[in-house]
Amino acid sequence: MRITELSTLKVEDYDRLRGKLPDRTGGWVPGTAVYCRGYDMMDDLVGQVDFFQSLVLNITGQLPEDRFAKWLHAAHICVSWPDPRIWCNQIGAYAAMARATVNAASSFGNLAADSVMYGQGTLPIGTRLIQRFYSQHINERKSVEEIVDQEIERKGGKVNIMGFARPLASGDERVVAMRRTARNLAFQDGPHMQLALAIEELLYDRYSETMNFTGYLCAFMSDLGYSAEQVHRIFALIVVNGVTASFSEEAEKPVDSFLPLKCEDIEYTGPAKRDLPDAVKSSS
């Protein structure tokens, strides 16, 4: 049985798989070697390729060129902010205050970033979106204006397009840094990036909104042929560096020193004191 058939297993197939562990990525043969996608890890990969090259190899089966690994390094540094106010980093800081381990803190913070609002969870959504936009642009001959207008209409009139705009700030310094990095590594803007830039131009002219880091990553990775699922997997740990930084800072401070609060620090903004409605009062 080929491993590609495992997604459609029938009940009678399980007996044929008992005691077997089909795996396309590789494995350890004691006394012989550790294999990864056909490469001998100790002889072929260790000391020869970058960590991000091995990561992409594990995920996709393809060993990317060195300059792509350098671009991935830069992308991860772009969100390695040691700022404990950021949601995922704040969890790392609180975990340190509770004297959790660094592994626990990094895991908690990373999970918090796998959100459809920000962090890694936006990447598969953004990748599918820019790829859909590109298909509409090329195959359906839709203009940039038509694509944007239809997406805004689909969102009920809200200018809420994944990969564009940013709360709290205008522009995105990470996009500026990554575009500079890509140029220095001799990457050219591909068709998905060109479309994303055209969308950005339209949104800026109309609403003063620009492309954000998610939009940039999704367009760049789409131009290299990666799927939405592969993009999500490659960037699965992109926030861990910042989470660990905030953990390390608070771990060296006394317990309960991170954002201490008194009861009077809480500003209640809910309804004023009220009586329980007669309809829900106990009959007793």
N, C-alpha and C positions, 0 to 999 in steps of 0.2 A: 504493500500500500504506500503510495506517495504521500509525503507530508502535506502537499497541497490539498489532499482530499479530506484532511482531518476536520475541516469546518463543516462537512456534511456527513458526519458519522451516523450510522444507524446502529441500533441495539446490537445486531449480530456482529458488528465490527469490533466491539470491545474485547471479545475473547481473543481476537487476533493481535490485539495490542497489549495484552496482559504481560507485564514484566518487561515492556519495551518503552523507551523514551525517545521518540523521533525528535530530532533537533537539527535545524538547518544551520545554526550558528557555529556549533562546534562542541568541544568538550575536552576533558582531561583523560588521557590514556596513561595510567600509572606506569612509571618506568620508561615511558616512551616520549610523550610530548603533550603539550596543551595546544589544541587546534582552534583557530578562529576563522571561519569562513574560508577554509582551505589553507590558511597560513599557519606555520609553526610560530606560536606567539613568542616563545623565548628566543628563537633564532632569527625570525623574520621581522618581528614587530618591535620588541623591546629595544630601546635605544636607536631605533630606525625611524619610527613614525611618531607623530604628535598624539597626545591624549585625545584631542578632538577628531583626529583622523581615525583612531581606533573606535571612538564612540559612533561615528557615522558608519564605519565598517560593520560594527555589531548590529546597527539598526537597519541598514539598507543592503548590506552585502557588497557595497562598493567602497573602495579605498579612495577618498578624494585627494586632490592635489594639496600641496603644502599651503598655498596662498589662501585656500578656503578655510583651512584650519586657523590661520592667522586672523582671518575675518571673524570666525566664530569666537576666538579669544576676545577680540575687540567688542563683539556684541555682548558677551557675558560681562565684561568689565563695565559696559555702559549701564548695567542695572545692579552693579555691586555697590550701591550707595550705603555707606555706614550711618544711616539716619534712622534712629529708633522711632521716629514718628510715622514711618511708612508701615502699613498694616502688617506685612509679613515679618518685618524686622522687629516690630513692637512685640510680637509673639515670642521671638527669640529672646528679647530683653526680659520679658515677664518670666520666661522659662528659666533664665539665669537667676532671677530673683527668687524663684521657687527651688533653686538648686537642682534643677533637672540636668541631665547630661547634655553635652553639646550635640550628640546624635539625635536625642529626642527633640531638642530645640530646633535644630535644622530641619528635621522632618515636619514638625508642627508648622513652622513658618513656611516651608515649601508647599505644604498642603493648602495653606491659607491663600497662597498666590495662584492656585489652580482654579481661577475664577473666570466667569464669562464677563466680568466687569473690568478686570485688570489682570496682569500677570500671564502665565503660560496658557491659561484657559481661553484667552482671546485669540491665540495663534491659529488653531484649526478653523475657527470661525472666520477669521480674517483671510486665511489662505483660500478657503473655499469661495469666499466672496470675491476676491480679486480675480480668481480663476474664472468665476462665473461672469464677472464683468468683462473679462477679456474675450470669453466665448461670445458674449452678446455683441461686443464691439466688432469682432472679426467675422463670426458666422452669421449673425443677424443684422450686421451693418448698422448697429445703433451708434449714434453719436455719444460723446461724453455727456452732453446736456441731457439726452434721453435717458442714459443710464442713471445719472444722478437724480433726475426728476422722478423716475420710476421707483428708485430706492427710497426716496423721501416720501413718496406717496404710499409705498408699502409699509413705511413706519408711521403711518397716520399723520403725515405732515411734519414730523420731527426731523431735524437735521442730525440724525443719529446713525452715521455710517461707520461700521467697524473699521478701524485703521486710520480714522481721521478725527480731528479735534482732540482736545485735552482739557480736563478739568483743572481749575486753579491757575493755569498759566496759558499763555499764547505761545505758539511755536513749540518746538521740541529740540533741545540741544543735543539729544542723543542721535537724532536723524542727521544733524549737521556733522557730528563727529563720525558717524558711520559712512556717510557719503564721502567724506574726506578719506577715510580709511580705504574704502572700496577703490577710489581713484588711485591712491598710492599703491594698491595691489594690482592695478591694471585691469580692474573689472569695468566693463562697459554697461550702461543702462540697457537692459533687455526690454522686450515688449511689454511685460507686466509692469515693470518699473516706469516705463514711459507713459503707460496708461494711468498709473497711480499719480504721477506728477501732473498729468493733464487734469485729473480729477481734483487734485490739490489746488491747481491754479483756478479752476472754476469755483471751488468752495471758498477760496480766499477772496476772490473778487465779489462773491455774493454775501458771504457770512464772516469773512476774516478768520476762517478756520484752515488749519494746515494738516498735513500728514503727520501722524504720530509714530512712535517706535514700532508698534505692532504693524501698522500699515507698511512701513519700510521693510521690516523683516519678511512679511508675507509676500510682498512683491519680489524682493530679492531672491528668496528661496524658490518661488514659483518659476522665476527665470532660469533657475538651475535644475528644474524638473522634479522638485520634491513634492510629495503629496501632503495633504493637510495632516494626516496621521504621522508621517515622518517628521514634519516640522515640529509638531507637538512633542514627539519623543526626543528629538535632538536638543530641544531647549527645556527639557523637563526640570533641570536643576539650575536654571539661569539666575534665580534669586538667592541661592544658598549662600553665596559669598557675603552678601549684605546681611543676611540673617545671622550668620556666624560672627560677623563683626560686631553686631549689636549685642549678641550673647556674650562675647568676650569682654566687652566694655562693662556690662553689668555684673558679670561673674566676679569681677575684682572689687566690687563695691559691697557694702554691708547689705544684708537681707532687708527687703522692703524699702530700699532707697530709690527705686525707680517709680516715678510719678506717684508719690504718696498723696493720699486724699483724706480729708476729713469729711464727716457727714455734711457739714455746711458748705462744702465745695460743690455739692450736687445741686444743680438748679432744676427743680421740678417744673416742667412746662405742660403737664397734663391737665385734665379737668379739675375744677375746684371740688372741695369736699361735697359729697352728695349723698342722698338717702337711697337705700335699696328700693327699687320699684315694688309696689304691692303685688304685682303679678308673679314675682319670683320669690317673695317671702315665704318662709315655711308656714304651712297651715297650722302648725302647733304654736 
